[in-house]
Amino acid sequence: MNEPLSTIMTTELITIGPEENLAKAHELLTTRRFHHLPVLDGKKLVGLITTYDLFKLTQPRSEYKDVKVKEIMTKKLATLEPSDHIGTAAEIFLAHLFHAIPIVTGGELKGIVTTHDLLKYSFKKEYSSMPWTS
């Protein structure tokens, strides 16, 4: 768990802008089948929107086109840097019970690490000799 996060983080990210509407966010989250969508203003990370954020809404989906991402995104985020250790991410996940940490350098998004990435890392480390782990 002392390896850098850069070894397991996802770097090819789909993002959305804060002025986009929830209909677009919903479309991205459901068609791409992931749960965390970083919100960027230019290159700067300004928030995160999740499938859980959409689940909590009381508005019907027909009204998503009238709501901007910035109105419901999480703005106060825990972030780490690519050089931080994988174990640091594990500690944060366990302490705060959330499932994704944006990886940033100087406010600029470089990647994201999820609990799934951590599980995959641990499994491959333990069972590296198995043919299905490559």
CORDADA-V728640 format. One record per pair of residues at least 24 apart in sequence whose ideal C-beta (glycine too) atoms are under 8 Angstrom apart, sorted by sequence separation. I is the first residue (numbers start at 1). J is the second residue. D is the distance in whole Angstrom. If there is no record, write none. Layout:
# CORDADA-V728640
[[I;J;D] [I;J;D]]
This chain:
# CORDADA-V728640
[[15;39;7] [16;40;8] [17;41;7] [25;49;5] [46;70;8] [49;73;5] [50;74;7] [79;103;7] [80;104;8] [81;105;6] [89;113;5] [13;38;6] [15;40;5] [29;54;7] [48;73;6] [49;74;7] [77;102;6] [79;104;5] [93;118;7] [47;73;3] [48;74;5] [46;73;8] [47;74;6] [86;113;8] [18;46;6] [26;54;6] [47;75;5] [82;110;6] [90;118;6] [18;47;7] [25;54;7] [46;75;7] [48;77;6] [81;110;8] [82;111;7] [89;118;6] [39;69;6] [47;77;7] [39;70;7] [22;54;7] [45;77;7] [86;118;7] [16;49;7] [80;113;7] [39;73;5] [45;79;7] [22;57;8] [26;61;7] [86;121;6] [23;61;8] [26;64;6] [25;64;8] [23;64;4] [22;64;4] [23;65;4] [21;64;6] [22;65;7] [21;65;5] [25;69;5] [21;66;7] [22;67;5] [24;69;8] [21;67;6] [22;68;8] [21;68;6] [22;69;6] [20;68;7] [21;69;7] [19;68;6] [20;69;5] [18;68;7] [19;69;7] [22;72;7] [50;100;7] [18;69;5] [19;70;7] [17;69;7] [18;70;4] [48;100;7] [16;69;6] [48;102;7] [18;73;7] [45;102;6] [45;104;6] [45;107;6] [36;99;7] [44;107;5] [45;108;7] [35;99;7] [36;100;4] [38;102;6] [44;108;7] [45;109;5] [35;100;7] [43;108;5] [44;109;8] [43;109;7] [40;109;6] [38;109;6] [9;82;7] [38;112;7] [5;80;6] [5;81;8] [6;82;4] [36;112;6] [5;82;6] [6;83;7] [4;82;6] [5;83;7] [8;86;6] [36;114;7] [4;83;5] [5;84;5] [7;86;7] [35;114;8] [4;84;7] [5;85;7] [4;85;7] [5;86;6] [3;85;7] [4;86;7] [2;85;5] [3;86;5] [5;88;8] [1;85;6] [2;86;7] [5;89;6] [1;86;5] [2;87;6] [1;87;3] [1;90;6] [9;103;5] [15;109;7] [13;109;7] [6;103;8] [5;103;6] [13;111;7] [11;110;7] [13;112;6] [11;111;4] [9;110;7] [10;111;6] [9;111;4] [10;112;5] [9;112;6] [10;113;7] [6;110;8] [9;113;5] [10;114;8] [6;111;7] [8;113;6] [5;111;8] [10;117;7] [5;113;6] [9;117;7] [8;117;5] [8;118;7] [8;120;8] [8;121;5]]
